[in-house]
Amino acid sequence: MTTSTATIAWWLLPVILASALLHIQAEYAGLRQRVYVFKPLTTSLIILFALLITPPIMPVYKALIVAGLLFSLGGDVFLMLPNDRFVFGLLSFLIAHLLYIAAFVSRGGFHADSVGLAVYALYGAVMLALLWRGLGSLRIPVVVYMTVILVMGWQAFALWRAMPGWGTACAAIGAALFVVSDSVLAYDRFRTKLAVGRALVLSTYFTAQTLLALSAAG
């Protein structure tokens, strides 16, 4: 990586933060046109950051992370459209999580870490119990999605336990924040509306994606 490229990559971080904050402000102000600009812009900037933060720890790992970010961008667009495209957004993020799992597994294979499995399985059981009554006809797709994102979080945690380092720590924390973000989103949608729901969902989501992008460099 040239010095100029490295400088551009790191200077993108405050730009990503500014775009994310503008998006959150637009959500609460009801400024839909700004939401349509800053939501995809923020994720696009994270994708650019992932592309520029080279050399990657492994080219295939970086490629899978970028692919996951691209499907996440698609999910962002579906979830912000005026008409409800929740299932399409769910499918886009499902594919993104499968790509993230593939990225984590590309570094040393599938890690059967019992501690991470216990933590994420317990967390998933509690969340499902809280949401079950409100899911209605979406029970099957939501259960499938929850299973995949929990496996994603588990494998990121297991990768960090097997290969400790700042890059794998970014992956583990980013994956965990993604689980938190989607949990708050699901709770807000299917259980009880939260006054700070959107701020929690978006702040943890953009932080998660940035950390996953950053994990490709270490």
N, C-alpha and C positions, 0 to 999 in steps of 0.2 A: 504494500500500500504506500503510495506516495504521501509526502507530508501534506500536500494540499488536499488530497482526498481524505486523509485522516482528520484534518482540521474541519473540513466541511461536515463530515460525519458527526463529530462531537458538537459542533455548533448547531446541529439539527435538534439536539435535546431541548434547549430552551424554546425553540420554535415549536416543537411538538407540545411542550407544556403550555405555551400561549394558545395554540390552536385548541387544545383540549379544554382549557378554561373558558375560552370564547364559546365553545360548543355547549358546555354546561350552563353558562350564563344565558345563552340563547334558548335552551330548553326551558329554563325557569321563567324567562321573559315571554315565552310563547312566540318567539320570532322564528317561524318555520323555515323561511328562506335562508336564514343564517345557519340553522341546523343542517339544512341540505348541503351547505357549503362546508362547514367546519367538521361535521362528523366524518364524511369520507376523506376530507383533507387530512385530518389527524392520523387516521390509519394509513393513508398513502405516504405521509411523511415517515411513519414508523417503518413502512416497507422500504422506502428510500434509505433510511438509516441502516436497516439490515443489509441492504445491497452494498452500501459503502463501507461498512465496518469490516474490513478485510485486513489480513488474510484470515479466513475462517478456521476454526479448530479442525473441521472436516468439511470439504466441499459438499458432500451429500447431505450433511447435517444442515448446513446453511441453505441449500436448495429446498429441503423439506420445510424448514422454518419459514422461508419466504413464500412457499406455496401455501402454507397454512395461513399466513397473513393475507394473502390474496383472497382466499376463500372467506376469511373473516371480513374483508372489505365488502365482499358480496353480501354477507350476512348483515353488515351494517346498513347497506342500502335497502335490503328487504325490510328490515325492522323499522326504518324511518319513513317508509312510504305512507301516504295518507290512508290507503286501504290496507287492511290487516293481511300481512304476508308472513305471519308468525311461523307457519310450518316451513315455508321456503327459507326463512332466516335460520330456523332450527337445523334444517338440512345442510345449509352452507357451513354453519359452525360445527356441525357433526363431522363433516369432511375435514374441516380445519383441525379438529382435535385428533382425528385419525392420522393426519399428516404430522402433527406434533408428536404423537405416540411413535410413529415410524422414525422420526428424528431422534428421539431419546433411545429407541431400541437400536438405531444404527451405531450407537457408541457402546459396544460391548454386549449387545443382545438384550433379551427380555430379562429383567431383574426381578426375581421372586422375593421381594423384601417383605417379610411378615409384619414388621412394625408399620410400614406405610400402608399395607393392605388393611390392617386392623383399623387404623385411624380413618382412612377414607371410606371403608365399608360402614363403619359406625356413623360417620358423618352423613353418608348417603341414606342410611336407614332412618335417621332422625329427620332429615329434610323430606324424605318421601312420606313419612308419617304426618308431617305438618301440612303437606300440600295435597295429599291424596284426595280428599273430598272435593277440592276445587278443580281438579284436573279434568273431570268429565270425560269427553270423547278423546281428549289428548293424553290419556294415561299411558298408552303404549308408546307413542313417539317420545314422550317426556321421559319415561323409564329408560328407553333405549339411549336417549341423549345423556341422561344422568350417568348411566353405566359407562359410556365412552369417556365423558369428561372426568369422571372419578378415576378411571384407569389412566387417563392422561396425567392427572395429578400424582397418582401413585407411582407411575414410571419416572416422572421427573424427580420425585423425592428419592426413589430407589437409585436413580442414576447418580444423584448427589452423594448418597450414602456409599455407593460403590466406588465413585471417582470424585472425592472431595476436591473442590476448587471454586474459584469465584464464578466461573462460567456455569458450572453445574448448579451452583447456589442460585444464580440468576434464573435458571430454568425452573428449579424447585419452587422458589418464591413466586415467580411469574405464574406458574401453573396453579399454585395454591390461591393466588389472588384472582385468577380466572374463575376458579370454582366458587370463591366468595362472591364475585360479581354476578355470576349466573344464578347463584342461590338467592341473592337479594332481588334480582330481576324476577325470578319465579315466585318468591314470596309476595312481592309487590303485585304481581299479576294474578296469582291464583289464591292468595290467602287474605292479606290485608294491605291496603295502600299505605305506603310510608312517606312521610313528609320529606325526608331526605333521601328517598329511594333512588331517584335518578342521579343525584350527586354521588352516592355510594357506588352505584352500578358503574357509572362512567369513569370515576376516578380510579377504581380498582381495575376496570377493564383496560384502560389506556396504559396504566402502570404495568399490568400483566403483559400486554403485548410488547411494550418497550423492553421489558426484562427478557422476554423470550427472544426478541431480536438481538439483544445484547449478548445472550448466551452463545450465539454463533461465533463470537470472537474469543471465547476463552474456554 
